[in-house]
Each structure stands twice: as structure tokens, then as C-alpha cells.
Amino acid sequence: MSAPLLTDQAGPLLTSPGRRRAGLLVLATTTFVVVTTELLPVGLLTPISDDLGVARSRVGLLVTVYAFTVGLTAAPLTHWTAGWPRKRLYMTVSGVFSLGTVLSAAAESYPVLAIGRFLCGMAHGVFWSIVAGYAAALAPPGRSGRTTAAVFAGNSAALVLGVPLGTVLGGVVGWRGAFCAAAVLGLAALAAAQRFLPGIPHRPAPPQSTGPGGALRLPGLPRMVAATALLVLGHFTVYTYVTPPPA
């Protein structure tokens, strides 16, 4: 992660409590949508495989491609967009993610679905690089940790509720219907963000900021990245491919 991210912290924004709560709800909802959409193919592995006529292992690769896209693009895209106004960047990233979700819902072939997932993956990494800073900026003085945890509860809700509900919905109306529902919720959150999220005062990155490559030279960081990669790889390998046998 590059040092310019630290420049997003401009202190609490001077906004009304009601607007602050609405902004935090928007962030939590978007977090829920992002994580739910990321993992939708996990619960819809068999319906997508049967509908598109591809092996389940190839459908599982939609999660793998997504993850590799996030891993390869998050740092350079975050570094490249470090000078953008935060609200403009948030709206752009959320818009690209919604576009990828709509494309996934409309996909009539595996390559088109893969392209939709690729777009979502590109937006995903940048989204996570700014959402915590946005939450902290909206927090009342002394409550940034609690506020950030509330926003990140959208992540937990996606794992506990979003993916199972998406699986059930996919069984009722088809896998495209599940992606459509995620797209509608994401677009609604995008419209609410335009209405309720305030702009964050942005300061230019300091001259000594390191780029994505320089960050990996920080002491201990490569080992931490490697350990995290192995942990997440093992977790999602099991999470993706464990599915009940066909009746």
C-alpha cells in the first residue's frame, strides 16, 4: 500500500449528525454489496455452470480471476488515483463496480461474465483503499475506530447474509437475477452516496511518499503479505469449491 493513502485523513468532517449517519450507512451498504458480489459465484457455481455450459472448475475461476485482478491492480491504481478528490474517486470506483455487476448479470457467455468480473475486481481494490479513510473522516472525535468497525460490519453481513441470500435468490429466479439484485442495490447505494457523502478535504501526497514497489521494501511487510496471501488462498479454495454433490 502506498503512503499517499495517509493523506486522506483530514480529521472529522464538519457535517450534521444525521448526514454523518446517512453517509456511514451508505458506506456500510456499499461494503455489503461489494463483498456479496465478489462471492456470488460461490453459491451459484452449479447454476452458472449448467446455464453457460462450462465446467464448475471454470466457474470457480471467476472468483480466482477476481482475486488476482484485485491483487495486481489495487496498489498501482490506488497510487495513480492518489491525487483525485476522494468523493470523485469513490463515485468513480462505485460506478465501475456497478457497471461490472450489470455486465455480469447480462452475460450470455462465459467470456462476457469474466469481463464483468474483471471490471469489478479492478474497482474492488481501490474501494477498500479509501473506504476506511472515508469512515474515519465521518467519525465524531475519538470514535474513528468504532465508526470504521460499523462500516466494516457490511463485510461480515455479506458473508453471513448476502451470499446465502444470493444463493437462495439464484435458485428461485436464476443466477442472473441474483446479480441483478446486487446491481440494483449497488446503484441505489451509488445514488445515495451522491446525495449524502460529503467531500473530503484532500492534501497532496508528501514528496517522500513511496510507490507500490517501494512499500514492499518496508521491513516485515513482504512476509506479512505472503502469510496473508497463503491464508486467504487456502480459505477461499475451500470456500469456493465445497458444494453438495448433485442429487
Salt bridges, closest charged atoms under 4 A:
ASP8 OD2 - ARG86 NH1 2.98
ASP8 OD1 - HIS202 ND1 3.59
ASP51 OD2 - ARG176 NH1 2.77
GLU108 OE1 - ARG176 NH2 3.47
